[in-house]
Amino acid sequence: MKADAERMVRMAELEIDPARIGDYIALLREEIEASVAKEPGVLMLHAVTVKGAPENVRILEVYANRQDYEAHIQTPHFLKYKTLTADMVKALNLVDVDPIVLCAK
């Protein structure tokens, strides 16, 4: 239970320029794969689109703690993603949430 309490969990809600969705998804995929592979404190990054609206991207982010999140946003792969997608993202809403049950198989 203590481990869940220390975790930082966030939902990112993004609106992407529909003309750039392919480019955005390629950069997002690269960033997520690098983050999960290289950063022990990045426990989970799951990206999905709203059915029928691929420009509406949702990302469930789970970090071991806030310090691991702060380290994550300073990594070269994250900074590359932020820089190269800046003109593709029309809206971004970050929603901090409290985990109830985090379970995966």
C-alpha positions in Angstrom: 0.0 0.0 0.0 2.8 2.4 0.8 4.3 2.0 -2.7 1.0 3.1 -4.3 0.8 6.1 -2.0 4.3 7.3 -3.2 3.5 6.8 -6.9 2.8 9.8 -9.0 -0.1 9.1 -11.4 -1.3 11.5 -14.1 -3.7 11.5 -17.1 -2.5 13.7 -19.9 -5.2 14.8 -22.3 -3.9 16.2 -25.6 -5.4 17.5 -28.7 -3.2 17.1 -31.7 -3.3 18.8 -35.1 -5.1 16.3 -37.2 -2.8 16.9 -40.2 0.2 15.9 -38.0 -1.2 12.9 -36.1 1.0 10.4 -37.9 4.2 12.4 -37.1 3.0 12.9 -33.5 2.3 9.3 -32.8 5.7 8.2 -34.2 7.5 10.7 -31.9 5.3 9.7 -28.9 6.0 6.0 -29.5 9.7 6.7 -29.6 9.6 8.7 -26.4 7.4 6.2 -24.5 9.6 3.2 -25.5 12.8 5.0 -24.5 11.3 6.2 -21.1 10.1 2.7 -20.1 13.3 1.1 -21.3 15.8 3.5 -19.8 14.1 5.0 -16.7 13.5 2.6 -13.7 11.2 5.2 -12.1 8.9 5.3 -15.2 6.6 2.4 -14.2 4.0 2.8 -17.0 3.1 5.0 -19.9 0.0 3.9 -21.8 -1.1 6.1 -24.8 -4.5 5.7 -26.5 -6.7 7.8 -28.7 -10.4 8.5 -28.3 -12.3 6.1 -30.6 -13.2 7.9 -33.8 -11.2 11.0 -32.8 -7.5 10.1 -33.3 -6.5 13.7 -32.6 -7.6 13.3 -29.0 -4.7 11.5 -27.3 -4.8 10.3 -23.7 -1.8 9.1 -21.8 -1.9 7.3 -18.4 1.5 8.0 -16.7 2.7 6.2 -13.6 6.0 7.1 -11.9 7.5 5.6 -8.8 7.4 9.0 -7.2 7.5 12.7 -7.9 11.4 12.8 -8.0 11.3 10.2 -10.8 8.8 12.3 -12.7 11.0 15.4 -12.3 14.0 13.4 -13.6 11.9 12.1 -16.5 11.0 15.5 -17.9 14.8 16.4 -18.0 15.9 13.4 -20.1 17.1 13.9 -23.6 14.4 11.6 -25.1 11.6 13.6 -23.3 13.0 17.0 -24.3 13.3 15.8 -27.9 9.7 14.8 -27.9 8.5 18.1 -26.3 10.6 20.1 -28.8 9.6 18.3 -31.9 5.9 18.0 -31.0 5.4 21.6 -29.7 3.8 22.8 -32.9 1.6 19.7 -33.2 -0.1 19.9 -29.8 -3.1 22.2 -29.9 -4.1 21.6 -26.3 -2.7 19.9 -23.3 -4.4 19.2 -19.9 -2.5 17.4 -17.2 -4.7 15.8 -14.6 -3.0 14.5 -11.4 -5.0 11.6 -10.0 -4.8 9.4 -6.9 -4.3 5.7 -7.7 -7.1 3.3 -6.4 -6.0 0.1 -8.0 -3.1 -0.3 -10.4 -3.1 -3.8 -11.8 -1.6 -5.2 -15.0 -0.9 -8.5 -16.6 
